[in-house]
Amino acid sequence: MARTAIPAPVIQPHHPLRLKIDREALVSNWHWLSRMSGAAVCGAAVKANGYGLGARETVMELSNAGCRDFFVSTWAEAEPLMPWLGGTGLSVLHGLAEEDVAHAAASHARPVLNTPLQVARWREGGRGRPCDVMIDTGMNRLGLSGREAAGGMLEGLMVETLMSHLACADEDIDANRRQLDAFRAVAAAVPARRLSLANSAGICLGADYAFDLTRPGLALYGGIPRPEAEGQIRQVVRIEAQIVQRRRIGAGDAVGYNATFTAGEGMELAILNLGYADGYLRAFSSRGRARIGDAFAPVVGRVSMDLTAIAVDALPELREGDWVELDFSLPSAAAQSALSQYELLTMLGSRYERAWV
Ligand SMILES: *Cc1c(COP(=O)(O)O)cnc(C)c1O
């Protein structure tokens, strides 16, 4: 049967929704994290497509700024970053499934070995190439136990980075110190070229946690993991949506699905080209807000899949076709929505034009 191909558009379509991604802020955040890492080298986690911003662009910007160590989760995430930049390293955090061995052995990226089986696979199929190793020090997510790592299993492997991951670095609790002590004990027993423990929040815990290499993600992209970062980390991502319609409603009129909002008196609405399919989740219903100059325009009623209403009584000049910025400063958006800063970033969908400015 003949298959019909959809012809490519002659004129590129207009995107009524965009992310403005601030290169300078991204680089400035990396420099701050780098300074906070002291003598340690500062890398960058670019998994989940650079936390939703775009992994390729993030790698380009940060490598130009001097970053030499990048982290993704899977080989499928590493692939779109190829051909890889000379002089920089890429680590694949989830290591080596059986299906990954051939690909990994031919790749510039290093697996982070997490299990005895992964270690055996790399010994067998890794052609003597370097690897990283994850140690579990109490999070019980990924990694060899200290006993496994120190028991000879890694002998003969070229371990570039021995690492562990902190479970509670955004809190001030004893668990951080316990993980630090456990990591030091393993590090003393396992030869590796470099040691690495701290994510964004871990960097804020101070020099003890930095070792040779730090691995921030969230704070690069504007997240504030701990109070130490307030006023230092700059907002990187801004959401801008176009107004599809402006309308006036009267007292008693309801707005949106399930009529969760009813106007007490006449009011002005702008309907934005943005919805939960864009990661602006229903958690922002009647709680989020847009930001127009110094004014805020609250979200009214339920966020739909593709549309969101805001109240614009104070903004008579706004009209159909104008662009509106949502308040997406991560700490503030997290407070509005009760979602984590991580979720807010990584849910940003594919309908945005990602404009690096
Ligand atoms: C995601 C991840 C990071 C980065 O963590 P942030 O909290 O985003 O700074 C670092 N290390 C590992 C192992 C990770 O999985």
The ligand as an SDF file (V2000), in Angstrom:
LIG
                    3D

 15 15  0  0  0  0  0  0  0  0999 V2000
   21.4780   14.1340   39.1860 C   0  0  0  0  0  0  0  0  0  0  0  0
   22.7650   13.8360   39.8450 C   0  0  0  0  0  0  0  0  0  0  0  0
   23.6200   14.8900   40.2130 C   0  0  0  0  0  0  0  0  0  0  0  0
   23.2140   16.3360   40.1620 C   0  0  0  0  0  0  0  0  0  0  0  0
   22.3740   16.5960   41.2660 O   0  0  0  0  0  0  0  0  0  0  0  0
   21.7070   18.0200   41.5710 P   0  0  0  0  0  0  0  0  0  0  0  0
   20.9920   17.7990   42.8450 O   0  0  0  0  0  0  0  0  0  0  0  0
   20.8060   18.3200   40.4400 O   0  0  0  0  0  0  0  0  0  0  0  0
   22.8250   19.0090   41.6840 O   0  0  0  0  0  0  0  0  0  0  0  0
   24.8750   14.5310   40.6960 C   0  0  0  0  0  0  0  0  0  0  0  0
   25.2420   13.2260   40.8500 N   0  0  0  0  0  0  0  0  0  0  0  0
   24.4200   12.2070   40.5410 C   0  0  0  0  0  0  0  0  0  0  0  0
   24.8750   10.8180   40.7420 C   0  0  0  0  0  0  0  0  0  0  0  0
   23.1570   12.4710   40.0470 C   0  0  0  0  0  0  0  0  0  0  0  0
   22.3170   11.4670   39.7690 O   0  0  0  0  0  0  0  0  0  0  0  0
  1  2  1  0
  2  3  1  0
  2 14  2  0
  3  4  1  0
  3 10  2  0
  4  5  1  0
  5  6  1  0
  6  7  2  0
  6  8  1  0
  6  9  1  0
 10 11  1  0
 11 12  2  0
 12 13  1  0
 12 14  1  0
 14 15  1  0
M  END
$$$$
